[in-house]
Amino acid sequence: MHRQDLLEQLAKHKPADACETDSLSRLNRFVQDQPRCFERSLSMGHITGSAWLLNAPRTHALLTLHRKLKMWLQLGGHADGNPNVLEVALQEAREESGINDITPISDAIFDVDVHRIPARRNEPEHLHYDVRFLLQAPTTDKFKVSHESLKLQWFSPDELTTLDVDESVRRMCRKWKIL
């Protein structure tokens, strides 16, 4: 089935800490229990695909200052029915950065996180079951800020430690530093 590929990928993923272990467990249960897990219309929550996007020398990661959430985050978005979450992460990274030739460093899952999205006008509070991949861009000088972002910026690991970011972003930074 369309969920089986993701379940197999999740089974291979080794979480980095207790929080990611909990997210992995929750994500597994969600995918097993919800046949419509890839559909944004599933109001309790849905699968999202994200990109930890590095430059070619792997010295900087591209983050977005998210327009709605007002936080520095990795690029990513809704699966919208696509069960190939790596494909989702690649598409979202390309759309949100304007960089077309982004490629996977690996097709293995880099990180997982389950996080709450606050209610907005026509959307109830819900969960994003986020599957993250390690991607690479060939250049750092040609990106374009999309309508979903207030700003895009390349950050070194040291610069990221000075930002007020979500703990899962800090975890991805720690993983990146030991690559």
Buried (B, 14 or more C-beta within 10 A) or exposed (E): EEBEEBEEBBEEBEBBEEBBEBBBBBBBEBBEEBEEBBBBEBEEBBBBBBBBBBBEEEEBBBBBBBEEEEBBBBBBBBBBBBBBBBBBBBBBBBBBBEBEEBEBBEEEBBBBBBBEBEEEEEEEEBBBBBBBBBBBBEEBEEBEBBEBBEEBBBBEEEBBEEBEBBEBBEBBBBBBEEE
